[in-house]
Amino acid sequence: MTTTFFILGVTIVLFVWGRWAPDLVALLSLLALALSGVIDTRDALSGFGNPTVVMIAALFVVGEGLSRTGVTGWGGKWLLEAAQGSQIRLLVVVMAGTAILSGFISNTGTVATLLPAVVAAAWTVGSAPSKFLVPLAFAANTGGLLTLAGTPPNIVVAQTLEQSGLRPFSFFEYALIGVPLLVVAIAYMALVGRRILPSRSSEQRPVDAAADLADLASAYSLGEQQFRLRVRSSSSLIGKTVLEAALGPTYGAPVLRIEGREIAPDVVLRHNDILVARAPDEIIDKLMHELGLSLQPPADSPDEFVSKEIGLAEIIPTPRSEYLGQPMIVGQIAERFPVQLLAVRRRGKPVIDRDLTLEFGDSLLVRGTWEAIGELQSERRNFVVVGTPEAMATEVGGLRPRAGVAVAALAAMVVLMVTGVVSTVIAALIAAAAMVLGGCLSAREAYRSVSWSSVVLIAAMIPMGRALETTGGASLVAEGLVNTLGDLSPVLLLAGIFLLTTGFSQVINNTATAVLVAPIVMQAAVNLGVSPYPLLMIVAVSASTAFLTPIGTTTNILVYSPGGYRFTDYVKVGLPLMLLFLAVSLVLVPVIWPL
């Protein structure tokens, strides 16, 4: 027991120090427990197979599927519309919406789903994500107090009552204290908390698709020498494929796109097709004369080059690229990578030549499906993809064809979690599998979407809770505090239970905390001859007040990296809120559930 407390103390100091990454500190803590003999190998590795850890990984995949299909982007736009450009209004909308959603699905799932949209919305209203992500996490924790299914500690205390032969708390009974606490949390964050939170983020500002497209169009002079040509009924191109037409190789007039249709080598040209070609005036005159084409009004804005399925990317060949010295034809669609070469820049200037040999230092602008661009990103030996086309893919075109699949997978997960047909982790895994099988994202993208540092952190800290339980450390502290304060005053007992439970929940899983404390509190209520309802409700409330550390709950961990937070940020903004929750609970709980 002494060894466990020593390791726990050192772990907390290292977390606060912040010199080493939190996941590394957690792994060192795990190794210390194992090497000192406090826990065996099975317990040391139990966290990596823990349902909570597996569910976190699955929810990252669910969130990525929603992002790639445009659902989170749509949600972000809704948040922006509701906020109407106001940072305070956005904060209130985010916290209220998060709390309501987390009352019916897992807090972790709520945060993982909403996090990308909140990050985008924060930048758009002129603020940093760090001003909104801790409120997002705290709102999810507080929203868990709205229903029985909101968070596992609620179920633990209800089962404790039922096992003692008493009426358990009803499904919405928690909302009697949860709603006032949510109002307090929102008011605190809007008036005080947002001023305490730092203005920083470890992530770059999300892609502004419109601005990026405008920059690319200007850098590669896409709007210059670009013409719209209609295929007339007498044109010799009718019936030929784009490859057979060979306007780029033959005339030096590469077809950049066919309006209203996808462009590919095997696409057959038809009467009235509008071809967007890039060539000098004399070449365009030649095309109209020889091929039966007619000139149309000027080209539309360059952002028509992208859509829900088609995107742009800027690539640079690496020094050892096998394509260096190879001929490149503007307008040609490559066979290995189904992307079309739109333009080339050399030494900072666009190259207009029809045929050129690729040199090191050239940059290429290509167009193709988002999947094809993803293949280029994996070809690291030959190319470097500039910028973040993946982020642009989530911003362009609104909802994508697979958005319905993503929403259905999310809805199914919610229904399964609420009804309890399967466990929450199985529900999350089903949703993640549906995202991949439904084409919302590929298996490779699913693996890349998981924040493995967060997964390792929580998995490595779970054995600490096991060590505190098996060595009797948790029970020793809990029994001493409850028995001592119980002899003084019931209100002091409530305060002691709150501080004890919230203290444990800062460093170990809140479910494990509730499991340890609830039976002791139940026995104390029987011994003191008071009602167990207010005491156990205090356990449920305080188990959801892990506001002081990033490791207190998985929701805190999820926002730690995207918000660029430090360990001390949680203490600065979380301690006043925790004290407010303590004060409100001591006033309302004995009134709602008399001692």
Helices and strands as residue ranges (DSSP letters): H 2-17, H 22-35, H 41-44, G 46-49, H 51-68, H 71-83, H 87-102, H 107-124, H 130-143, G 144-146, G 148-150, H 152-163, H 175-188, I 189-193, H 194-196, H 209-219, E 226-231, H 242-245, H 247-251, E 255-258, E 274-278, H 281-291, E 293-295, G 302-305, E 310-317, E 327-329, E 339-346, E 349-351, E 355-357, E 363-369, H 370-378, E 383-386, H 389-395, H 403-419, H 424-437, H 443-449, H 452-470, H 473-486, H 490-505, H 510-528, H 532-543, H 554-560, H 567-592
